[in-house]
Amino acid sequence: MGKNDKPADLIKDAFAEKTWHEIHTTDSWRVFKIISELVEGFEKLARIGPCVSIFGSARTHHNDKYYRLAEDIAFKLTQNGYGVITGGGPGIMEAANKGAKRGCGKSVGINIDLPFEQRPNSYIDADIATFDIV
């Protein structure tokens, strides 16, 4: 399945019946892949130091008062020695990462890579903080 697959095809493939052999050989190895991704994530997060997670809507516009508030809070957190962790997307998440970046603090984005979904915002410290969970 690639990035150009249609949503209907992805759904159809997800619910297609599988034989016991397909389940056993494919899904069993998928467990190890998931475990390795969790270990990698824990190792990366352990190196970034103290951070505060900021949650919010991906649909908040940059002119919204809550966007500005999230940016200001994140900036103030970095001025007090904390980094910021978000989902790495647009809206409130972008505002928080933007404020952290403005404050020269750590700006972490944990962004899931899904077809037809958002892209990571441009205020994430990609060298230490971007996670592509598949």
WOURSUL-V768763 format. One record per residue. N is the residue number from 1. SS is DSSP state (A for helix, B for strand, O for the rest). NEAR is the number of other C-alpha atoms within 12 Angstrom. Layout:
n->(N N)
ss->(SS SS)
near->(NEAR NEAR)
This chain:
n->(1 2 3 4 5 6 7 8 9 10 11 12 13 14 15 16 17 18 19 20 21 22 23 24 25 26 27 28 29 30 31 32 33 34 35 36 37 38 39 40 41 42 43 44 45 46 47 48 49 50 51 52 53 54 55 56 57 58 59 60 61 62 63 64 65 66 67 68 69 70 71 72 73 74 75 76 77 78 79 80 81 82 83 84 85 86 87 88 89 90 91 92 93 94 95 96 97 98 99 100 101 102 103 104 105 106 107 108 109 110 111 112 113 114 115 116 117 118 119 120 121 122 123 124 125 126 127 128 129 130 131 132 133 134)
ss->(O O O O O O A A A A A A A A O O O O O A A A A A A A A A A A A A A A A A A A A A A A A A A A O O O O B B B O O O O O O O O O O O A A A A A A A A A A A A A A A O O O B B B B O O O O O A A A A A A A A A A A O O O O B B B B B B O O O O O O O O O O O O O A A A A B B B B O)
near->(14 11 13 12 15 14 17 11 15 18 13 13 14 12 10 12 11 14 11 11 11 14 15 13 14 15 16 15 14 16 15 14 16 17 16 16 19 18 15 20 24 16 16 21 25 14 16 26 21 20 28 28 27 36 27 26 23 26 18 23 19 22 15 16 15 24 30 24 25 34 35 26 30 41 30 25 31 30 20 19 20 28 40 49 44 43 37 40 36 31 36 37 46 45 46 52 52 42 38 40 33 26 26 24 33 41 48 46 47 35 28 21 20 19 17 14 14 19 26 31 30 24 36 38 29 22 14 23 37 33 31 21 20 16)
